[in-house]
Amino acid sequence: MLVPDRYCYLSRSVPLADTVTLPPLPPAKLGDQHFLQDLGLALPYLCGAMADGISSVDLVTAIGKAGMLGFFGAAGLELAAIEDAIITLKTTAAKQGFRFGCNLIHSPFAPKLEAGTVELYLRHGIDIVEASAFMGVTLPLVRYRTAGLHKDPAGKIVVPNRIIAKVSRAELVQSFFSPPPSPLLKTLQAQGLITTTQAEIATHIPLADCITAEADSGGHTDRRALVSILPAFIRIAAQLAPRYLPRRLYVGAAGGIAEPRAALAAFSMGAAYIVSGSINQCCVEAKTSTRVKELLAQARPADITMAAAADMFEMGIQVQVLKRGTMFPMRAQRLYQLYRNYDSLAALPAAERKNLAANFFGAPLDQAWQDTANYFQRHDPQQLDRAARDPKHQMALLFRTYLGKSSQWARHDDAEHRLNFQIWCGAAMGDFNAWVADSCLAPLPQRKVADVATNILFGAALLARLNMLRLHTHESWPDFQVRPRPAAEIEMFLRG
């Protein structure tokens, strides 16, 4: 009987018989090696962006220093705050030598914000973004991708900016793995933002060369099954890749990946890389409150539900959130029901107005609306012009204010609004808590983002080696558990 730990060396070959030798399997070998080379990474692991800066400067720095890639959570922040974070990250990355990216979220009801974010990224030389929640190709996306396009002296196309798009539908994969739409290129030309040469070059490159198959994730999600969408996306990539140089399109996996077996499943299906999200919120470096981290650390897979989204409220789009310890999901859905059933704030029944004032806004609706109006007067006055003409739009703006503030209340642990905390979360959080129970990663102060990532990758490599042993020796170890280990122990184990 083989002893698993003894025969699972990941850093060197393992001879099993005269004719069978298993090659080394360090965690870096799990993903696509070309992907790692193209992005300058050591490990095929990305930390996805979490809005409101929850994917903080500290989190992005920590995961970057460990040879992986993190995206700053720019969504929901004002441009000045995003710029401050970029300046800090650029300074630190230049000194310590790591890669980082920023989030670009689709903003259908704030197109100026989406465009302004892109201009900010271009001004500061941010050369990689994670595009999320996009329902189609937009002008700012094309603007980002085509900026700086040129050919080197040898005639090779040089694309300075990389887009990693998180999508869950095949038609979007087709769009992102195709060249930018001609009408949008013509618009950019007319605006003087790209040259005729750049527009021509753009017809030979895909809008994105990396797509993350986003399954049942926290926040914006279609709650798709990874085992269905990942193979489909990989097939589309294989069909389209020969059309572009260097003929490589990468597909990664996100949603539901919180422990080694899930990670190995994604890699085994052909994922070039994996992306974590929900589990990073309870890490030391995440910029959210201790109260939120405590709630997340108690979550089980069934403690998750859907609620109305702030940024796409009128469209009925939902986000996946934690329901344990908060009434936000129920209250958010109530707001959407009221929006659907009534045409104005004045039309709301007296009982509903009283409930909203007491439990949602903490103030009479007239005062709550004045606070909302003051905000839009500073940031987007055109919304107020529309609200003056359309009472239903006024109601939407007020309700969106609650939805937007609820995530801020959670991030800052506003004691007065604890029952209104909006905490983006997927079922993976519960799986993670079950995996780390009674281990070195169980206490919140020990949950460092790089240690979490390293343990997931190390465990996935260990399980992959066990599968190889099983295939060649016909032995199995059904009771073998891959438990989280301290970073120093993993490093020693990898050295063999």
Number of C-alpha atoms within 10 A of each C-alpha: 6 11 8 16 11 8 15 25 22 22 15 15 14 17 12 13 10 6 6 10 12 18 14 15 20 20 24 18 15 26 22 19 16 12 20 20 10 8 14 14 20 17 25 26 29 25 27 27 31 25 19 22 24 23 27 25 23 19 25 31 25 20 27 25 17 17 20 26 26 29 28 31 27 26 25 19 14 13 15 10 12 22 17 11 19 23 12 13 22 18 11 14 17 10 9 12 12 22 24 24 26 26 28 29 23 24 19 16 13 14 14 13 22 20 19 13 24 21 15 16 22 17 9 13 13 19 18 22 25 23 21 22 19 17 13 11 16 18 17 22 24 21 21 24 25 26 18 16 20 17 14 9 7 6 8 11 17 13 17 16 19 20 24 23 28 27 25 26 17 15 14 19 24 15 16 23 24 20 19 26 16 13 10 18 25 15 14 20 16 12 10 10 13 19 19 14 12 18 20 13 18 24 16 15 23 23 25 24 21 25 27 28 31 28 26 23 26 29 24 21 22 19 18 17 15 22 13 11 19 25 17 15 26 22 12 17 22 14 11 17 18 12 13 17 13 11 13 16 23 23 28 29 29 28 26 28 30 28 28 25 19 18 26 24 16 25 23 13 14 19 26 26 26 27 25 24 25 29 30 26 27 26 23 18 23 24 22 25 18 17 17 21 23 13 16 24 22 14 25 19 17 12 18 23 20 24 28 27 22 24 21 19 21 19 11 14 16 21 24 26 27 31 23 18 16 19 16 27 24 15 20 25 17 15 22 20 13 17 20 13 11 14 17 16 21 13 12 15 10 10 9 12 16 15 13 21 17 13 14 23 20 14 14 14 19 11 13 19 20 12 14 19 20 12 14 15 14 8 13 14 14 11 17 19 12 13 17 12 10 13 16 21 20 23 21 22 22 22 25 23 19 22 26 17 17 23 22 19 21 24 23 15 17 16 12 9 18 18 18 27 28 29 31 25 29 34 26 26 31 23 19 25 21 18 19 18 14 12 13 15 23 17 13 15 11 15 20 19 23 24 22 26 25 23 22 26 25 26 24 25 26 24 20 23 23 20 16 14 20 13 11 14 13 9 13 15 12 6 6 11 10 17 17 25 19 15 15 9 11 17 13 9 15 16 12 12
